[in-house]
Amino acid sequence: MHKVLFKSIKNPKKILIFRTGSIGDSICAIPSIIAVGRTFPEASVDILTNAGKENLVGLFYLLNPKHYRKIIDYYGVSKRELFKLLRKEKYDLVIQLPQVDASFTSLCRDMLVYRCICSSGIGWFVSQLRLFTKTQSKYLIFPNENSRLLGYLRENRFLTDGVEAELNIQQEDKDVVNSLFREENINGTDKKLCMVIGAKRPQNRWPIEYFVKVAEYFSLKFKIILIGGSEDSKLAKPLLHIPNLINFCGKLTPMQSAAVLSLCDITLSNDTGPMHMSYTVGTPTIALFSSRDLPGKWYPPEKNNNYIFRTNNVKCQGCLSETCNDNICMKAIMPEKIIAVINNYFNLAQ
């Protein structure tokens, strides 16, 4: 349908990229944003988003400024004001990088709005059928979000080969982390296991007692580092008695957390923003997924020794529920399996 409404353009000089979502959504879109700039190196690129500026997790902080001219945060801006602002910019091309679960109705609405702003555009594609999710969850593996977005751009002849995500870690972030490491007596020869115990959705959280078992097992072999937001401090309490455990929850900015992850040897994480940070900075990541969502969508790339754990034999898989009374899918991922993976990765005696 967008081919009917929008005309093609060969050499746009001013591009608007529209991407919403949380920290994970933003990180997964970074390779595609870089691919747009690589394809049109002479164009200026603006990014329209609505998430994360106030709590430092938006593209303002995640993305190196060399990849854009400006970021427009429309959170709290009226639709009328936003429409006037975007019309005034006179973009040559608008690219929507839609959420994987964006509905056909919302995409059609967005497409019509952006046609009133710009005569050339791409990006209004449906990726997920919201019917028969349990059957899909049982029999299908979906491309991860990085691959999904890049694949669409590739179909439209964007230069996507070899594009990698990168995070905007500044020297001051590294200096803060190095100072904290010195204070906690963490040195370069220590093996460092990072744990991300929190997640936005409670049903995405591995039982805290399972994290305790893993931390206790490795406490004499590793420095165990917890990262997360201030809201994760309460979750961390059952772990604080463990030797060689350092709790940074609530003490770091997102980019400082990324700097910590880059210095760790391996990460054990729930399905949450820092999990995406971990594999992006090249740290091997053990990612723990609930079965509420469709498999594959938010998985790490299949490289850098990333490991994925998800329970595939529960009746309620693919429920897409925002509430859960039991969380049986996360409880079914036993800590012994994680311990075995870490031991095997480091060739440690069990």
N, C-alpha and C positions, 0 to 999 in steps of 0.2 A: 504493500500500500504506500509506503514512503516513496517508492520510485515514481508513483503517480503525482504525489504532492510536491516532491522536491526535485530540483534539477541537479545534475552532477556538476562538479567543479574540479578543474585540474590543479590550479595553483592558488589555493586560498591564502590570504595574507593575515586574516584575523579569525581565529577558531575559538569556539566555546565548547568545553567539555562539561557535561552534566553528570555528576556522580554523587549519590547520597549514601548514608550509612555510617556505621561505627568504625572503630579502628581497624578491625579485620577487613571490612568492606573496602576501606581506603587503601590498605596495604595491597590487597589483591588487585586493585585498579592501577597501581603505580606502573607496572610493566606496560600496560596499554597506553597510559599517558605518555610514557617515554617513547613508545612506538609512534604515536601521533607526531611528536616533535621530530623524531628521526625522519619520518616520511615527508614532512613539510618544514625543513630547517629554517626557512626564511620567514615563516609565519609566527605571529605572536599568539600565545595560547593562554586563555583564561579558563579558570575552573569554577564552576558553580556547585556549591555544596551547602549542606545545612547542619553539619554535625561536627562537634569536637573542638571548636575554637576555645570555648570557655574552660574546658577541662584538659586542654593541651593534647588532645588525641586526634585532632583533625588534620587534614592535608597541609594546613599552615605549618605544622610542626614535623610532619612525617616526610614531606616531599622537599627535595632540594630546590631552592628558588630558580636554579638555572633551567628548570623544566617548564616554567610558566612565567607569564607577565604579572598576573594578579589572580588572587582567589577571592571569589565573591561569596560571602556567607549570607544566605538569605533567611537564616533563622530569626524569627520575629519581625520580618519585613512583610508588609501587606502584599497581596498578589498584584494589586494595581501599581504600587511603587516598583515592585520587581519587574513587571512587564515594561514599564516606562524606562527603567534603567537599562534593561537588555536591548530594547529597541534603539535606544540612544547610542549604544556601542557599535551598531551596524556590522554585525559579524558576517563573514563570508561563508562560514560552515559551522554547523552545530552538530556535535556528536554526543549522543546519550549512551552512557555505559549503564544499562539498567540493572536493577537488582534481579537476582536469579528467580525470585518468586513474584516479580512484577506481573500484575494481571493484564490481560488483553485490554480491558476497559481503561485502566490507568495509562497504559502505553499509547492507546489511541488518543486519549485526552492530551497527553504530553506532546504527541506528534502534531496535533492541531495547533496547540499553543505555540510551539516553536516554529511552525510554518508562518505564523504571523510575525515572527521575529527575524527569520532568516529564510532565504529561498533555497539553500542547499543544506541537506542534513542526512544523517544515517544513525542507526542505533536502536530502533524500536522493534526489538525482536523478543518473542516469547520463548523462554527456556524451560519452563516447568509446567507440566499438566497437574493441576491440583485435584484431579480425580484419581481414584484407585491408587492412592499413595502407598498403601500397605503392599500391594502387588508390585509396584515399581520398586519399593524398598527391598523386596525379597529377590527380585530377578535382575535389577539394573544397577550399574555403577555409573554415576554421573561424572562428567569432567569437573576438575576442581575450578574454582572461580577464576584463578589466573588464566588457565587454559581456555575457559569458556569465552572470556572477553577477548583474549588475543586471537582466538579462532575466528571470531566474528570480524575483527579488523583484517585478519589475513584474507578472508573471503572477499573483502573490499579492497584488496591490493595494498594494504599498509605494510610497511617494512617491520616485520615482527621477529625475524630470525635472530636468535641469540640475545633477545631482550631479557634483562634480569631486573628484578626489583632491587631498589636500594633505599636505605633510610638516611634521613638527614641528621646523622649523629655529628655534633660539633665537638671541637677540641675541649670546650668548657665542660661538656657532658662527660668526656673521658677523664678530665682532671678531677671532677667531683667523685667519680667512681673509683679512680685510683686512690684518692684520699680516703674514701670509706674502706677500701680494701686494706690499706695500711692500718687504719684504726682497728679493724677486726682481725688483723694478723692473717690475712689471706694473701698468699704469695704465688708466684708464677709456677712453682713446682707442685702446688696442691692440685689434686683432681677436684673439679668443681661440678656438683650436680645442682642445677637450678630447678626449683619446683614452683609451678603456678597453680595454686590451690583454689583460686576463685574462678568465677564465671558469672556473667550477667544473669543467666537463667539458672535457678537452683537445679533443674533437671540435667544440666550439663556438668554438674560437679561430681567428680569421683568422691566416694565416701572419705571423709577426713581421716578416719581410722586406717584406711588403706595407705594414705600418704604417710601416716605415722609408722606403719610397718616397714615401708620402703626406707624411710629416713633412718629408723632405728637400725635396720640391717646394714646400711652403708655409712653410718655415722663415724666409724673408725677408719674408713677408707677414703672418704670424701669430705670436703667442705660442702655443706648443704645450704644453699642460698634460696630464701623465699622472696619472690617479688610479687607485686600486686598493688591494688589501690588501698586506701585507708579502710575501706569497707571489708577488706580481707583480714584485717588485724584480729578480729574476733575469731575467724576461722583458724587462724594460726595458733591460738592458745594451746591446743592439745599437743603441739609440736615443740613448744619452747623449752621443754625439759631435756631435749635430745642434745648430746654433746656435738660440738662442731657445727651447730646449726645457727645461721645468721638470718635474722628476720629484717628484710628491707621493705616490707609491705607498708605503703603509705609514706615512704621516705624519699621516693624517687619520682622524677618526671618520666613520662613515657620514653623519651629519648635516652635518659639515663638508664632506664630499665633495659633498653636495647643495647646500650654499652655494656651493661652487666652480662647480658646474654651472650654477647660476642666474645666474652672472656671465659665463658663456661665450657666445659667439655661435653655436656649433654644436658638436655632439658626434658623434664617430665611435666606435661601441661594438659589441663582441660582444654576444651574447644573454646578458646577466647582470644582476645587481641594479642597478648604476649606470645601465644603459640605461633601466630603468623610472624611476629617479630623474630622469633628464635630461628626459624628456618631461613628467613630473609637474610639474617646476618651470618648464615652458614653454620650454625650450631646444630648438630644432630638432635632431632626432636622426636620424643615419644608422645604422640598425640592421642588423647583419650576422648572418644566420641560417644555421646548418647545415641540411641536408636530412634529418637523422635524425628529427626530430619532424614532426608534421602541420602544414601551413602555416596561419598565421593565429593559432594559439593564444596566442602570446606577443608578437604584433606590437604596436607602439605604436598609439594611436588615429590615425585618418586625419585629422589636423589638425595645426596648429602646424608645418607644413612638415616633417613626418617622412618619412623615406625608408627603404624596406625593400629589402634585397638578399638573395635566396635563389636557389640553383640548382635549377631544377625539371626538369632533364632527365637526371638520373643514375639508373642502374638500381637503386641501393640506397636511394633516397629512402624515407622512412617506416620505416627499419630499427629505430628506437627502441633502437639498440645503445648500450651503455655503453663500448664499445671501438671503435677504428677504427685501421687500420694505414696509411691513406693520406690520409684527410680530403679526398677529391677535390672534394666539394661546396663546401668553403670555399676551396680553391685556385682554383676556377673563377670566383670573384668577383675580377675583376682590379682592381688599384689604379688603373688609368687611368679606370675607370668612376667611382670615388669622387672622383678629382681633378676630373673633368668636372662632377659634381654640385655640388661645393663652388665651383668657378669660376662655374658658372651661377647658383648661389644668391647669390653676392656680386657678380655681374656683373664678374668679373675677366677680364682678357685671358689667353688660354691660349698 
